[in-house]
Amino acid sequence: MLDPELLKILACPVCKTEVEYQREAQRILCRKCGRRYPVKDDIPIMLVEEAEHPPT
């Protein structure tokens, strides 16, 4: 499980917007641009190259 304090300071590296943790999917979702960043072994991988783009 991710540390709640860490979640408070995370932001999307592209648009600098607040993100939310989707525990079941093991990913971080940007609330503005929709990019989804993977979480591996409870570590958010907040790299633009690793992000999935929102479905169009």
C-alpha positions as MATLAB code, in Angstrom:
seq = 'MLDPELLKILACPVCKTEVEYQREAQRILCRKCGRRYPVKDDIPIMLVEEAEHPPT';
ca = [
       0.000    0.000    0.000;
       1.202    3.470   -0.839;
       1.964    5.915    1.941;
      -0.891    8.468    2.205;
       1.654   11.263    2.751;
       3.359   10.349   -0.530;
       0.039   10.485   -2.351;
      -0.540   14.027   -1.070;
       2.615   15.328   -2.772;
       2.485   13.390   -6.048;
       1.509   15.260   -9.205;
       1.376   14.370  -12.873;
       4.789   15.169  -14.407;
       3.101   16.354  -17.622;
       0.388   18.749  -16.444;
       1.371   19.109  -12.748;
      -2.147   18.206  -11.613;
      -3.324   16.205   -8.627;
      -3.444   12.423   -9.069;
      -5.404    9.594   -7.479;
      -4.317    6.082   -6.575;
      -6.340    3.237   -8.064;
      -5.394    0.372   -5.768;
      -7.161   -2.461   -7.640;
      -5.570   -1.482  -10.957;
      -2.197   -0.686   -9.309;
      -1.845    2.650  -11.020;
      -1.837    6.393  -10.446;
      -4.392    8.328  -12.508;
      -4.021   11.993  -13.451;
      -7.328   13.751  -12.897;
      -6.707   16.299  -15.662;
      -4.970   14.635  -18.622;
      -5.984   11.038  -17.844;
      -2.506    9.525  -18.048;
      -2.096    6.371  -15.978;
       1.205    5.642  -14.254;
       1.997    2.118  -13.054;
       2.653    1.189   -9.440;
       5.172   -1.653   -9.046;
       5.956   -3.150   -5.635;
       4.200   -0.179   -3.984;
       6.409    2.290   -5.871;
       4.718    4.744   -8.252;
       6.573    4.959  -11.570;
       5.923    8.588  -12.467;
       7.863    8.626  -15.737;
       6.181   10.052  -18.826;
       7.642    7.199  -20.908;
       5.930    4.617  -18.649;
       2.502    6.282  -18.680;
      -0.482    4.912  -20.549;
      -2.460    7.511  -22.449;
      -6.198    7.780  -21.876;
      -8.417    5.918  -24.317;
      -9.627    8.123  -27.168;
];
